[in-house]
Amino acid sequence: MTEPDRPDSLDALNERLRDARARRTAGERDKKRKTPLGDFGPAVRVAVDLVAGIAVGVFIGWLLDRWLGTAPWLFLVFFLLGAAGGITNVMRTALQIESKAKEARLENRDSDGKNGTP
C-alpha cells in the first residue's frame, strides 16, 4: 500500500513546523517546561545538607557516649562537629547555586544581544 497523496498545503505546513522546531534552542524548551516549584530543589538540598550533618554528628556522639560511658560530652562535641559540617555543606551548596545563577544571567544577557558587561 502506498501513502495517499497529501495536499501541498500540508507539506508546506510540515516544513514550516520543522523550521520552527529547529530554531528553538534547548534552553527555550527547558524554560517553558519549568514548573512554578522549579527553584524548590536547591532549597530542599540546603535543608537536607544541614539536617544530615547534625543527625550524623548526633548519632556518632550518642553511640560513642553509650560505648565509652562518657555521656553527654561526646554527644555534645559531635553535635557541634555535625552542625559545623552541615553549615559548611550549606555554604558550599549556596556558592554553587550562586555561580550557576550568575552563569545563566550572563548567558541570557549575551543571547539578548548585549555584550555581557554589567
Salt bridges, closest charged atoms under 4 A:
GLU3 OE2 - ARG6 NE 3.63
ASP11 OD1 - ARG6 NH2 3.17
GLU15 OE2 - ARG18 NH1 2.52
GLU98 OE2 - LYS102 NZ 3.92
